Amino acid sequence: MASASTDLVVGVDESESSLMAARWAARMARERGLGLRLVHAVDEIPVSYPHAAPTYEDAQRVVGERGDRVLRRAQAAVAEVAPELAAEAVLRPEQPASALRAESASAGMLILGSTGQRRLGRFVLGSVSVSLASHAECPVAFVRPHVAEDAPPVDGPVVVGVDATPIGEDAIGAAFEEASWRRTPLVAVHCWKEGFLASVFEESGSSADVDKIEAHERELLAQRLAGWQAKYPDVQVQRVVVKEKPVDGLLDWADRAQLLVVGSRGRGGLAGLALGSTSQSLISYALCPVLVVRGNRPAASQD
């Protein structure tokens, strides 16, 4: 992680999901001895605001008071699970995406509630969430609101998606660290599909040797994990290779996990230019919290 501290920052608003995110972060801060900042950002009222009733000053005061109420509510949520934790409350008069991105430069982790419209069980990410997952300078955790019947297990493993590119190295490291802190096994899931290769072999009049391909993918996964297993000998690792698209394979495991960790390299030639479709789908559909760790090295392909 490239951030300057290990303190946690929670972006809070008036939603119930942000209160769940605040409680989730409070437990983590309490258990790990970390600082906790609760940040609420509101756009400044334009200076062109007409000086009618209410006046510009009246509107500013109301916005400030509303922000203070949001922060006090978040502090109360923190106190429910960690009464001994002194959470700092910060009101920033700027656009939420800009404010939280600035906060991420000195944070160990940025935590957000998965807000947005819910359609057929999916939470459609808002522009602020997508922007922060793509551009924040620290890992970003999304805590999805849920009801009792679809709540993820609190004692499940940490699950990490592993691909063949170096850009995911930071995500693997974060997953090992989380599994070590939580004293829980780590499930490393590598997904592959032979669709493209199958079409190439078909055009050449041959057929792909699926067994050899799968053996290669298992070896690749072992190589990607080897150094991290040596660094975290306390973490029990289960390697899983599945012949599915990453979204499908990882969502199957997310239902049984307490945390899903994924890398994000964005689209195009610049890392973090946009949130990839795989990461965005996992944040939207996974029942458990999702930690997005943006790689710092450029990648040649999409996730």
PALO-516031 format. One record per residue: z, y negated, x of N, C-alpha, C in turn. Coordinates in pm, whole numbers, plus 50000, padded with zeros to 5 digits. Layout:
<<Z, Y, X>, <Z, Y, X>, <Z, Y, X>> ...
END
This chain:
<<50000, 50118, 50084>, <50000, 50000, 50000>, <50000, 49875, 50089>> <<49914, 49779, 50054>, <49898, 49663, 50139>, <49990, 49548, 50101>> <<50070, 49563, 49995>, <50153, 49454, 49947>, <50269, 49428, 50041>> <<50329, 49308, 50025>, <50430, 49262, 50120>, <50570, 49315, 50090>> <<50593, 49366, 49972>, <50726, 49416, 49938>, <50711, 49540, 49851>> <<50826, 49600, 49817>, <50823, 49716, 49728>, <50876, 49682, 49590>> <<50905, 49555, 49564>, <50956, 49517, 49433>, <50853, 49546, 49324>> <<50902, 49571, 49204>, <50817, 49601, 49090>, <50798, 49476, 49006>> <<50677, 49458, 48956>, <50645, 49345, 48868>, <50594, 49401, 48736>> <<50652, 49355, 48626>, <50609, 49398, 48494>, <50549, 49279, 48421>> <<50426, 49293, 48375>, <50366, 49191, 48290>, <50410, 49213, 48147>> <<50479, 49114, 48089>, <50533, 49132, 47954>, <50472, 49031, 47858>> <<50455, 49075, 47734>, <50410, 48987, 47627>, <50491, 49022, 47503>> <<50437, 48993, 47386>, <50514, 49016, 47263>, <50496, 49157, 47207>> <<50425, 49245, 47276>, <50397, 49379, 47225>, <50510, 49477, 47256>> <<50517, 49581, 47173>, <50614, 49688, 47196>, <50580, 49766, 47323>> <<50451, 49776, 47355>, <50411, 49851, 47473>, <50464, 49785, 47600>> <<50474, 49652, 47602>, <50526, 49588, 47723>, <50675, 49612, 47737>> <<50746, 49628, 47625>, <50889, 49663, 47634>, <50906, 49805, 47688>> <<50817, 49896, 47646>, <50822, 50031, 47702>, <50794, 50028, 47852>> <<50699, 49944, 47892>, <50668, 49930, 48035>, <50788, 49874, 48111>> <<50859, 49779, 48051>, <50977, 49721, 48115>, <51087, 49826, 48133>> <<51107, 49910, 48033>, <51209, 50016, 48044>, <51168, 50118, 48152>> <<51042, 50155, 48152>, <50991, 50251, 48251>, <51011, 50197, 48392>> <<50979, 50069, 48411>, <50996, 50007, 48543>, <51143, 49994, 48579>> <<51228, 49967, 48480>, <51371, 49952, 48508>, <51431, 50082, 48559>> <<51391, 50193, 48501>, <51441, 50323, 48549>, <51397, 50346, 48694>> <<51273, 50313, 48724>, <51223, 50332, 48859>, <51297, 50241, 48957>> <<51316, 50114, 48919>, <51385, 50020, 49008>, <51529, 50063, 49032>> <<51596, 50112, 48928>, <51735, 50156, 48941>, <51746, 50276, 49034>> <<51658, 50373, 49014>, <51665, 50498, 49092>, <51628, 50476, 49239>> <<51541, 50379, 49266>, <51489, 50360, 49402>, <51547, 50237, 49471>> <<51637, 50165, 49403>, <51698, 50049, 49464>, <51600, 49935, 49488>> <<51510, 49913, 49393>, <51406, 49810, 49407>, <51438, 49689, 49321>> <<51380, 49576, 49357>, <51389, 49458, 49274>, <51291, 49465, 49158>> <<51317, 49388, 49052>, <51232, 49391, 48933>, <51208, 49248, 48885>> <<51080, 49215, 48869>, <51040, 49084, 48815>, <50968, 49105, 48683>> <<51010, 49031, 48583>, <50944, 49031, 48453>, <50864, 48902, 48443>> <<50733, 48914, 48428>, <50646, 48797, 48432>, <50572, 48783, 48299>> <<50586, 48665, 48240>, <50511, 48633, 48119>, <50424, 48512, 48150>> <<50295, 48524, 48125>, <50201, 48416, 48155>, <50138, 48364, 48028>> <<50129, 48234, 48017>, <50064, 48170, 47903>, <49969, 48063, 47954>> <<49854, 48055, 47893>, <49758, 47951, 47932>, <49817, 47813, 47908>> <<49789, 47722, 47999>, <49831, 47584, 47979>, <49756, 47524, 47861>> <<49823, 47439, 47786>, <49756, 47369, 47677>, <49659, 47268, 47738>> <<49535, 47266, 47692>, <49438, 47172, 47751>, <49487, 47028, 47745>> <<49460, 46951, 47849>, <49505, 46811, 47851>, <49434, 46729, 47744>> <<49323, 46782, 47691>, <49250, 46710, 47587>, <49310, 46731, 47449>> <<49424, 46806, 47444>, <49490, 46832, 47316>, <49519, 46699, 47247>> <<49480, 46681, 47119>, <49498, 46551, 47051>, <49646, 46518, 47032>> <<49680, 46394, 47052>, <49819, 46350, 47038>, <49850, 46319, 46893>> <<49832, 46420, 46810>, <49869, 46409, 46669>, <49995, 46492, 46650>> <<50033, 46518, 46527>, <50151, 46601, 46501>, <50107, 46747, 46493>> <<50162, 46842, 46573>, <50260, 46814, 46678>, <50196, 46750, 46800>> <<50273, 46678, 46875>, <50220, 46613, 46994>, <50198, 46716, 47105>> <<50130, 46674, 47211>, <50105, 46761, 47325>, <50238, 46809, 47384>> <<50334, 46718, 47394>, <50466, 46755, 47448>, <50536, 46854, 47357>> <<50523, 46836, 47225>, <50584, 46931, 47130>, <50523, 47070, 47145>> <<50391, 47076, 47159>, <50323, 47204, 47173>, <50365, 47273, 47303>> <<50377, 47197, 47411>, <50423, 47254, 47537>, <50563, 47312, 47524>> <<50648, 47240, 47456>, <50786, 47286, 47438>, <50790, 47416, 47358>> <<50710, 47423, 47251>, <50708, 47543, 47167>, <50657, 47663, 47247>> <<50551, 47642, 47325>, <50496, 47751, 47406>, <50599, 47799, 47507>> <<50670, 47704, 47570>, <50772, 47740, 47667>, <50887, 47817, 47603>> <<50930, 47774, 47485>, <51039, 47843, 47416>, <50997, 47983, 47373>> <<50872, 47996, 47330>, <50822, 48129, 47293>, <50820, 48220, 47415>> <<50776, 48168, 47527>, <50775, 48247, 47650>, <50914, 48289, 47692>> <<51011, 48199, 47677>, <51150, 48232, 47710>, <51201, 48345, 47621>> <<51162, 48343, 47493>, <51206, 48449, 47401>, <51146, 48583, 47442>> <<51018, 48582, 47482>, <50954, 48705, 47527>, <51028, 48762, 47648>> <<51063, 48676, 47742>, <51131, 48722, 47863>, <51272, 48770, 47834>> <<51345, 48702, 47744>, <51480, 48748, 47709>, <51474, 48884, 47641>> <<51373, 48904, 47558>, <51356, 49033, 47491>, <51329, 49143, 47593>> <<51246, 49113, 47693>, <51217, 49211, 47798>, <51342, 49238, 47881>> <<51421, 49136, 47910>, <51546, 49157, 47985>, <51642, 49245, 47906>> <<51645, 49228, 47774>, <51731, 49312, 47691>, <51684, 49457, 47696>> <<51552, 49479, 47699>, <51499, 49615, 47709>, <51538, 49678, 47842>> <<51534, 49600, 47949>, <51575, 49649, 48080>, <51723, 49687, 48078>> <<51804, 49603, 48015>, <51949, 49627, 48010>, <51984, 49754, 47933>> <<51897, 49796, 47843>, <51922, 49918, 47767>, <51927, 50040, 47858>> <<51845, 50041, 47961>, <51836, 50159, 48048>, <51897, 50137, 48186>> <<51911, 50012, 48227>, <51967, 49982, 48359>, <52050, 49855, 48351>> <<52167, 49862, 48286>, <52249, 49741, 48266>, <52294, 49675, 48396>> <<52299, 49752, 48503>, <52343, 49697, 48631>, <52232, 49625, 48706>> <<52108, 49632, 48655>, <51993, 49576, 48724>, <51972, 49430, 48684>> <<51967, 49342, 48782>, <51944, 49199, 48756>, <51793, 49173, 48764>> <<51726, 49176, 48650>, <51581, 49156, 48647>, <51550, 49006, 48644>> <<51467, 48964, 48736>, <51425, 48823, 48743>, <51321, 48796, 48635>> <<51334, 48686, 48564>, <51240, 48649, 48459>, <51159, 48528, 48505>> <<51027, 48539, 48497>, <50938, 48435, 48547>, <50837, 48397, 48439>> <<50830, 48268, 48406>, <50731, 48217, 48311>, <50626, 48140, 48390>> <<50499, 48186, 48381>, <50392, 48124, 48458>, <50291, 48060, 48363>> <<50268, 47928, 48374>, <50174, 47858, 48285>, <50030, 47868, 48335>> <<49974, 47986, 48326>, <49835, 48008, 48367>, <49782, 48132, 48297>> <<49657, 48159, 48316>, <49597, 48276, 48251>, <49665, 48404, 48299>> <<49695, 48498, 48207>, <49766, 48621, 48246>, <49702, 48697, 48360>> <<49570, 48715, 48357>, <49505, 48793, 48463>, <49524, 48725, 48598>> <<49510, 48594, 48604>, <49526, 48521, 48730>, <49670, 48526, 48778>> <<49765, 48507, 48685>, <49906, 48507, 48722>, <49949, 48642, 48776>> <<49912, 48748, 48709>, <49956, 48881, 48751>, <49883, 48928, 48875>> <<49760, 48886, 48893>, <49691, 48920, 49017>, <49759, 48852, 49135>> <<49803, 48726, 49116>, <49877, 48657, 49222>, <50009, 48728, 49251>> <<50076, 48774, 49147>, <50202, 48846, 49164>, <50180, 48977, 49242>> <<50064, 49039, 49221>, <50038, 49169, 49284>, <50030, 49159, 49436>> <<50004, 49039, 49488>, <49992, 49023, 49633>, <50123, 49048, 49705>> <<50236, 49034, 49635>, <50367, 49054, 49699>, <50449, 49161, 49627>> <<50382, 49248, 49553>, <50453, 49351, 49476>, <50421, 49489, 49530>> <<50514, 49582, 49510>, <50488, 49721, 49544>, <50411, 49792, 49436>> <<50430, 49748, 49311>, <50360, 49806, 49197>, <50361, 49706, 49083>> <<50250, 49699, 49012>, <50238, 49618, 48892>, <50238, 49712, 48772>> <<50321, 49684, 48672>, <50335, 49774, 48558>, <50299, 49700, 48430>> <<50213, 49762, 48350>, <50165, 49702, 48226>, <50176, 49802, 48113>> <<50194, 49751, 47992>, <50182, 49835, 47874>, <50034, 49851, 47841>> <<49996, 49967, 47791>, <49857, 49989, 47751>, <49835, 49928, 47614>> <<49796, 49802, 47613>, <49775, 49733, 47487>, <49629, 49741, 47447>> <<49600, 49690, 47329>, <49462, 49691, 47280>, <49453, 49767, 47150>> <<49333, 49773, 47096>, <49313, 49840, 46970>, <49320, 49990, 46985>> <<49372, 50056, 46884>, <49379, 50201, 46887>, <49273, 50257, 46793>> <<49184, 50337, 46851>, <49076, 50396, 46771>, <49072, 50545, 46798>> <<49095, 50623, 46697>, <49088, 50769, 46707>, <49171, 50821, 46823>> <<49293, 50768, 46839>, <49382, 50815, 46943>, <49361, 50750, 47077>> <<49262, 50662, 47087>, <49233, 50598, 47215>, <49281, 50454, 47212>> <<49339, 50409, 47324>, <49373, 50269, 47339>, <49261, 50201, 47416>> <<49194, 50108, 47351>, <49083, 50038, 47414>, <49141, 49927, 47501>> <<49114, 49933, 47629>, <49175, 49839, 47722>, <49124, 49697, 47698>> <<49216, 49601, 47710>, <49179, 49462, 47704>, <49125, 49414, 47837>> <<49068, 49295, 47836>, <49006, 49241, 47958>, <49107, 49218, 48069>> <<49231, 49182, 48034>, <49333, 49159, 48136>, <49364, 49290, 48209>> <<49380, 49399, 48135>, <49410, 49528, 48197>, <49298, 49574, 48287>> <<49175, 49562, 48241>, <49061, 49604, 48322>, <49052, 49520, 48449>> <<49073, 49389, 48435>, <49067, 49301, 48550>, <49171, 49338, 48654>> <<49293, 49364, 48610>, <49401, 49393, 48704>, <49384, 49530, 48769>> <<49340, 49629, 48692>, <49314, 49761, 48751>, <49205, 49753, 48857>> <<49112, 49659, 48841>, <49001, 49645, 48935>, <49036, 49561, 49056>> <<49122, 49459, 49037>, <49137, 49358, 49141>, <49279, 49338, 49192>> <<49379, 49398, 49132>, <49516, 49380, 49180>, <49529, 49429, 49324>> <<49617, 49366, 49400>, <49634, 49400, 49541>, <49740, 49507, 49564>> <<49792, 49564, 49458>, <49887, 49675, 49467>, <49852, 49777, 49359>> <<49907, 49897, 49365>, <49882, 49993, 49257>, <49927, 49938, 49122>> <<49856, 49978, 49016>, <49885, 49930, 48880>, <49915, 50050, 48792>> <<50033, 50048, 48729>, <50071, 50156, 48637>, <50054, 50108, 48494>> <<49995, 50194, 48412>, <49976, 50166, 48270>, <50064, 50262, 48190>> <<50153, 50205, 48111>, <50246, 50285, 48031>, <50203, 50276, 47886>> <<50159, 50388, 47836>, <50102, 50390, 47701>, <50210, 50408, 47596>> <<50210, 50326, 47491>, <50304, 50348, 47380>, <50269, 50476, 47307>> <<50369, 50548, 47263>, <50343, 50673, 47193>, <50454, 50699, 47092>> <<50428, 50793, 47006>, <50530, 50835, 46910>, <50585, 50969, 46957>> <<50694, 51012, 46895>, <50766, 51129, 46945>, <50679, 51253, 46955>> <<50590, 51273, 46860>, <50515, 51398, 46859>, <50411, 51407, 46970>> <<50368, 51294, 47028>, <50270, 51305, 47136>, <50326, 51254, 47269>> <<50459, 51246, 47278>, <50520, 51200, 47403>, <50498, 51302, 47514>> <<50463, 51255, 47635>, <50446, 51348, 47747>, <50579, 51401, 47795>> <<50582, 51514, 47862>, <50708, 51570, 47911>, <50768, 51485, 48022>> <<50900, 51462, 48016>, <50964, 51379, 48119>, <50987, 51459, 48246>> <<50981, 51591, 48239>, <51005, 51675, 48356>, <50878, 51745, 48404>> <<50763, 51697, 48364>, <50637, 51757, 48408>, <50605, 51719, 48551>> <<50496, 51772, 48604>, <50458, 51741, 48743>, <50391, 51603, 48753>> <<50374, 51557, 48873>, <50283, 51446, 48901>, <50146, 51509, 48923>> <<50044, 51450, 48862>, <49908, 51501, 48875>, <49822, 51395, 48943>> <<49742, 51438, 49040>, <49652, 51344, 49108>, <49510, 51398, 49105>> <<49417, 51311, 49077>, <49276, 51347, 49083>, <49225, 51329, 49225>> <<49162, 51432, 49280>, <49114, 51430, 49419>, <48963, 51450, 49418>> <<48891, 51354, 49480>, <48747, 51373, 49493>, <48711, 51391, 49640>> <<48584, 51384, 49670>, <48540, 51415, 49806>, <48526, 51292, 49894>> <<48567, 51174, 49844>, <48543, 51051, 49919>, <48671, 50999, 49983>> <<48662, 50935, 50098>, <48780, 50879, 50165>, <48847, 50768, 50084>> <<48776, 50711, 49987>, <48831, 50600, 49911>, <48953, 50643, 49830>> <<48967, 50774, 49803>, <49080, 50823, 49724>, <49203, 50854, 49807>> <<49198, 50828, 49936>, <49310, 50863, 50024>, <49438, 50793, 49984>> <<49429, 50666, 49947>, <49547, 50591, 49907>, <49611, 50649, 49780>> <<49527, 50696, 49688>, <49579, 50757, 49566>, <49652, 50886, 49596>> <<49599, 50966, 49687>, <49666, 51091, 49725>, <49803, 51061, 49786>> <<49806, 50962, 49875>, <49933, 50925, 49936>, <50035, 50876, 49835>> <<49989, 50794, 49740>, <50079, 50745, 49635>, <50132, 50859, 49549>> <<50047, 50957, 49522>, <50089, 51072, 49440>, <50196, 51155, 49511>> <<50178, 51180, 49640>, <50279, 51253, 49717>, <50411, 51176, 49717>> <<50402, 51044, 49736>, <50524, 50962, 49737>, <50596, 50969, 49603>> <<50521, 50961, 49494>, <50582, 50967, 49361>, <50646, 51104, 49336>> <<50575, 51211, 49374>, <50630, 51345, 49353>, <50757, 51364, 49434>> <<50760, 51310, 49555>, <50878, 51321, 49639>, <50996, 51246, 49578>> <<50973, 51123, 49532>, <51079, 51045, 49468>, <51131, 51114, 49342>> <<51040, 51168, 49265>, <51077, 51228, 49136>, <51128, 51371, 49151>> <<51119, 51427, 49271>, <51162, 51565, 49298>, <51093, 51662, 49202>> <<50964, 51648, 49194>, <50885, 51730, 49103>, <50760, 51779, 49174>> <<50701, 51891, 49131>, <50579, 51940, 49196>, <50462, 51842, 49178>> <<50366, 51856, 49266>, <50242, 51779, 49259>, <50127, 51874, 49229>> <<50048, 51840, 49129>, <49928, 51917, 49098>, <49808, 51834, 49140>> <<49733, 51883, 49238>, <49614, 51815, 49289>, <49492, 51877, 49223>> <<49422, 51798, 49143>, <49311, 51849, 49063>, <49179, 51795, 49117>> <<49090, 51887, 49152>, <48956, 51851, 49198>, <48855, 51907, 49099>> <<48773, 51820, 49043>, <48676, 51861, 48942>, <48534, 51853, 49000>> <<48452, 51948, 48960>, <48313, 51945, 49004>, <48225, 52002, 48894>> <<48104, 51952, 48889>, <48004, 52003, 48795>, <47876, 52030, 48872>> <<47812, 52142, 48842>, <47693, 52179, 48917>, <47565, 52136, 48847>> <<47577, 52049, 48746>, <47460, 52011, 48668>, <47344, 51959, 48750>> <<47372, 51862, 48840>, <47265, 51805, 48922>, <47206, 51910, 49016>> <<47296, 51987, 49083>, <47248, 52090, 49175>, <47167, 52195, 49101>> <<47212, 52231, 48981>, <47141, 52333, 48905>, <46998, 52289, 48875>> <<46980, 52161, 48842>, <46845, 52113, 48812>, <46757, 52114, 48937>> <<46818, 52082, 49053>, <46742, 52084, 49179>, <46698, 52227, 49211>> <<46794, 52321, 49199>, <46760, 52461, 49228>, <46656, 52512, 49130>> <<46667, 52470, 49005>, <46572, 52518, 48904>, <46431, 52472, 48937>> <<46419, 52346, 48978>, <46286, 52294, 49012>, <46229, 52363, 49135>> <<46318, 52410, 49225>, <46269, 52477, 49346>, <46247, 52627, 49324>> <<46276, 52674, 49201>, <46257, 52815, 49172>, <46370, 52903, 49219>> <<46482, 52845, 49256>, <46597, 52921, 49304>, <46713, 52903, 49206>> <<46828, 52959, 49242>, <46947, 52941, 49160>, <47067, 52913, 49251>> <<47158, 52833, 49202>, <47276, 52796, 49281>, <47374, 52912, 49287>> <<47435, 52931, 49403>, <47540, 53032, 49419>, <47672, 52965, 49383>> <<47713, 52981, 49257>, <47831, 52912, 49205>, <47957, 52952, 49281>> <<47966, 53080, 49318>, <48085, 53125, 49390>, <48098, 53055, 49526>> <<47985, 53039, 49595>, <47990, 52971, 49724>, <48023, 52823, 49708>> <<47968, 52764, 49604>, <47997, 52622, 49578>, <48145, 52603, 49548>> <<48199, 52691, 49466>, <48341, 52678, 49431>, <48430, 52701, 49552>> <<48393, 52797, 49639>, <48470, 52820, 49761>, <48468, 52696, 49850>> <<48352, 52631, 49855>, <48340, 52508, 49934>, <48430, 52399, 49875>> <<48432, 52387, 49743>, <48513, 52284, 49679>, <48662, 52309, 49702>> <<48703, 52434, 49704>, <48843, 52467, 49731>, <48881, 52431, 49876>> <<48790, 52458, 49967>, <48814, 52423, 50106>, <48822, 52271, 50123>> <<48735, 52202, 50052>, <48736, 52056, 50058>, <48870, 52001, 50009>> <<48921, 52055, 49898>, <49049, 52011, 49845>, <49161, 52037, 49945>> <<49160, 52154, 50006>, <49263, 52187, 50105>, <49260, 52089, 50222>> <<49141, 52053, 50267>, <49129, 51958, 50377>, <49181, 51820, 50338>> <<49155, 51778, 50216>, <49197, 51644, 50171>, <49349, 51634, 50161>> <<49414, 51748, 50140>, <49560, 51746, 50120>, <49638, 51779, 50246>> <<49575, 51838, 50345>, <49647, 51895, 50459>, <49740, 51797, 50527>> <<49692, 51679, 50562>, <49776, 51583, 50632>, <49893, 51535, 50548>> <<49870, 51519, 50420>, <49976, 51472, 50331>, <50083, 51578, 50309>> <<50043, 51704, 50303>, <50141, 51810, 50287>, <50234, 51816, 50408>> <<50179, 51789, 50527>, <50262, 51787, 50647>, <50359, 51669, 50645>> <<50317, 51557, 50588>, <50402, 51437, 50582>, <50511, 51450, 50477>> <<50483, 51523, 50369>, <50579, 51540, 50260>, <50608, 51690, 50242>> <<50679, 51752, 50334>, <50704, 51896, 50324>, <50793, 51933, 50206>> <<50863, 51835, 50149>, <50951, 51862, 50035>, <50874, 51876, 49904>> <<50747, 51838, 49903>, <50669, 51840, 49780>, <50594, 51972, 49765>> <<50622, 52042, 49656>, <50550, 52166, 49624>, <50416, 52130, 49561>> <<50308, 52180, 49619>, <50174, 52141, 49577>, <50100, 52258, 49514>> <<50042, 52233, 49400>, <49953, 52329, 49335>, <49812, 52274, 49341>> <<49720, 52349, 49400>, <49580, 52307, 49408>, <49503, 52365, 49292>> <<49428, 52279, 49225>, <49351, 52322, 49108>, <49208, 52273, 49122>> <<49113, 52366, 49118>, <48972, 52331, 49117>, <48915, 52373, 48983>> <<48857, 52278, 48913>, <48804, 52308, 48780>, <48658, 52265, 48771>> <<48582, 52345, 48700>, <48440, 52319, 48684>, <48419, 52236, 48557>> <<48462, 52110, 48565>, <48452, 52019, 48451>, <48429, 51878, 48503>> <<48394, 51790, 48412>, <48388, 51649, 48447>, <48530, 51599, 48476>> <<48547, 51504, 48568>, <48681, 51457, 48602>, <48765, 51413, 48483>> <<48705, 51342, 48389>, <48782, 51296, 48273>, <48840, 51414, 48197>> <<48758, 51514, 48169>, <48803, 51629, 48090>, <48908, 51710, 48166>> <<48881, 51737, 48292>, <48975, 51818, 48370>, <49109, 51751, 48388>> <<49108, 51621, 48414>, <49234, 51550, 48438>, <49312, 51526, 48308>> <<49242, 51504, 48199>, <49312, 51485, 48072>, <49384, 51612, 48028>> <<49327, 51727, 48057>, <49395, 51854, 48025>, <49530, 51860, 48094>> <<49535, 51817, 48221>, <49660, 51820, 48296>, <49751, 51705, 48259>> <<49695, 51592, 48218>, <49778, 51475, 48183>, <49869, 51504, 48066>> <<49827, 51591, 47977>, <49912, 51626, 47862>, <50041, 51693, 47905>> <<50042, 51749, 48027>, <50160, 51821, 48076>, <50232, 51745, 48187>> <<50186, 51626, 48219>, <50236, 51553, 48336>, <50333, 51442, 48296>> <<50417, 51402, 48392>, <50500, 51282, 48373>, <50433, 51160, 48433>> <<50330, 51182, 48517>, <50254, 51072, 48576>, <50120, 51125, 48623>> <<50014, 51048, 48596>, <49880, 51080, 48645>, <49839, 50971, 48743>> <<49797, 51010, 48863>, <49756, 50915, 48966>, <49607, 50930, 48991>> <<49536, 50819, 48986>, <49391, 50822, 49010>, <49353, 50708, 49102>> <<49247, 50730, 49178>, <49192, 50623, 49260>, <49086, 50549, 49182>> <<49056, 50428, 49227>, <48948, 50352, 49165>, <48872, 50281, 49274>> <<48743, 50298, 49275>, <48662, 50231, 49375>, <48563, 50135, 49313>> <<48568, 50120, 49180>, <48478, 50025, 49116>, <48334, 50072, 49118>> <<48244, 49981, 49086>, <48101, 50014, 49082>, <48025, 49927, 49180>> <<47915, 49979, 49224>, <47831, 49903, 49314>, <47881, 49912, 49457>> <<47834, 49821, 49542>, <47863, 49829, 49683>, <47997, 49775, 49724>> <<48069, 49705, 49637>, <48197, 49645, 49672>, <48309, 49717, 49601>> <<48409, 49760, 49679>, <48523, 49830, 49619>, <48594, 49736, 49524>> <<48627, 49787, 49405>, <48704, 49708, 49311>, <48623, 49608, 49233>> <<48489, 49614, 49238>, <48408, 49518, 49166>, <48427, 49531, 49015>> <<48444, 49654, 48968>, <48470, 49679, 48826>, <48541, 49812, 48816>> <<48615, 49829, 48708>, <48688, 49953, 48689>, <48590, 50062, 48647>> <<48590, 50173, 48720>, <48497, 50281, 48691>, <48526, 50347, 48557>> <<48424, 50413, 48503>, <48436, 50473, 48371>, <48540, 50584, 48367>> <<48553, 50660, 48477>, <48652, 50768, 48480>, <48793, 50711, 48470>> <<48825, 50613, 48554>, <48959, 50554, 48553>, <48989, 50490, 48417>> <<48892, 50419, 48363>, <48913, 50351, 48236>, <48938, 50451, 48123>> <<48864, 50560, 48121>, <48884, 50662, 48018>, <49021, 50727, 48030>> <<49064, 50754, 48153>, <49195, 50817, 48173>, <49308, 50726, 48127>> <<49298, 50597, 48158>, <49401, 50502, 48112>, <49404, 50498, 47960>> <<49287, 50503, 47899>, <49278, 50492, 47753>, <49329, 50615, 47681>> <<49306, 50734, 47736>, <49333, 50857, 47662>, <49459, 50932, 47706>> <<49499, 50920, 47831>, <49611, 51000, 47881>, <49740, 50962, 47809>> <<49819, 51062, 47772>, <49947, 51037, 47706>, <50053, 50988, 47804>> <<50047, 51037, 47926>, <50148, 50999, 48026>, <50108, 50867, 48092>> <<50203, 50802, 48161>, <50167, 50683, 48239>, <50060, 50717, 48343>> <<49972, 50620, 48368>, <49863, 50637, 48464>, <49878, 50533, 48574>> <<49881, 50578, 48699>, <49890, 50489, 48814>, <49752, 50481, 48879>> <<49694, 50361, 48879>, <49563, 50339, 48938>, <49583, 50277, 49077>> <<49532, 50346, 49179>, <49547, 50301, 49317>, <49408, 50270, 49370>> <<49380, 50143, 49384>, <49247, 50101, 49426>, <49233, 50119, 49576>> <<49130, 50190, 49617>, <49106, 50212, 49759>, <49063, 50084, 49829>> <<49092, 50076, 49956>, <49060, 49955, 50033>, <48930, 49965, 50110>> <<48868, 50084, 50104>, <48745, 50101, 50179>, <48626, 50110, 50086>> <<48511, 50054, 50122>, <48395, 50058, 50034>, <48344, 50199, 50016>> <<48291, 50223, 49899>, <48234, 50355, 49868>, <48088, 50340, 49832>> <<48013, 50449, 49848>, <47869, 50443, 49824>, <47831, 50484, 49684>> <<47924, 50541, 49607>, <47890, 50593, 49475>, <47995, 50554, 49374>> <<47966, 50578, 49249>, <48055, 50542, 49140>, <48157, 50650, 49116>> <<48271, 50612, 49050>, <48364, 50715, 49005>, <48338, 50745, 48860>> 
END
